[in-house]
Amino acid sequence: MVRDRGRSVLGWAARWGFAALVGLGVVAAICAAWTVDPPAEVPSFALQAETVYRLEVGTTVFVAIYLAAMALVLALNNKAFSEIGTSGVKAHGVGGEVQTEAIRRLQVNVKEVFRMVADLQENSERIDEKAATLNVDDNQ
């Protein structure tokens, strides 16, 4: 039951996690814009308007959280920002086919080792049972 709950949480996170992070970014941006104290003399890049200054602060917070969320989602999918330039941002896989194949082989080997350990435990129990019966026969 615990495994099912864990899988459902991971399924939810895979489906709705990015949307939740974007929603968190929107809420954080609104809070930042609402609570920021504009300087006494509002800078010219804010058009000397308090409202524009607050809007710019909120937008900056949102963009920062959005980029962090994108980087997290890409990392969970074994990708990363690889090209950032005038043509935009591109993401490519960071783990090559060689690494993916090595991980797959390792998983197969680990399963084989677990099977061998289970066989050894089973054989050890049989040996213990045989030894116990031999000791009973020797005592009689």
Secondary structure, 3 states (H helix, E strand, C coil): CHHHHHHHHHHHHHHHHHHHHHHHHHHHHHHHHHHCCCCCCCCHHHCCCHHHHHHHHHHHHHHHHHHHHHHHHHHHCCEEEEEEECCEEEEEECCCHHHHHHHHHHHHHHHHHHHHHHHHHHHHHHHHHHHHHHHHHHHC
